[in-house]
Amino acid sequence: MPFFDDSGPRLEEERGLLWRSVALIGDQLERMILLNIAWAVQLLPALAAWAFPVLPGWLRIVLTTYTAFAFIPASAVLFDSLAQTSQGVPLSLDLVKSSLKTQFKPSLVKLLPLYSLFFWLVMAVTLAAENDLLVPDVLARAGLLFLALFSLFWGTLFVYQPHASSVKLFSASARLVWRQPGKTLLAGFISLLALALGVISIGGLFLIVPVLVVLIQVQLYHAVHPAR
């Protein structure tokens, strides 16, 4: 397919979360790859800070802080653009620009507090393990697991429920997990496997894996919330 073919995505009839996502990628592969690269570039400053410990401390902090904040709106753009693509809107530069303009501020207000929960739970797990606190360690790890499941819906809910607060996004995610735990676990397993393969291959993480994971989450939302 020529890169500038504006015919838009063909909405195949695949029912599976993975196959539907792969079909959407295959229809606009070049544009999906460019979108993925644009997202992955936001990770480079933090990767550089971790890979080069000889860099000045202040510079490493600046680079890591940039990625920590840029990751959120970049992910919001990924969800917004791909959610629209899943509904038949052709992926384009104008669509991405519009998503960035629309979602930049809301993402920092609503998604940043949610994703920061991962940091605090990881810190809790680390501290509990270092101090041999069995019960807090088990509780923190269980909380991290449930949080990972809930997070499968955050991005898509953020797009489809733009007026919801962080608390409402969290509670709505919990309800969707409760409604369809089997599908949620399946989507989580597929996403985790895809991320693991992307990290191992490195190239996959920068070329297509995040787009695939987001598309899987969008398809999961529609499977669990078909009324939308």
Secondary structure, 3 states (H helix, E strand, C coil): CCCCCCCCCCCCCCCCHHHHHHHHHHHCHHHHHHHHHHHHHHHHHHHHHHHCCCCCHHHHHHHHHHHHHHHHHHHHHHHHHHHHHHCCCCCCHHHHHHHHHHHHHHHHHHHHHHHHHHHHHHHHHHHHHHCCCHHHHHHHHHHHHHHHHHHHHHHHHHHHCCCCCHHHHHHHHHHHHHHCHHHHHHHHHHHHHHHHHHHHHCHHHHHCHHHHHHHHHHHHHHHHCCCC
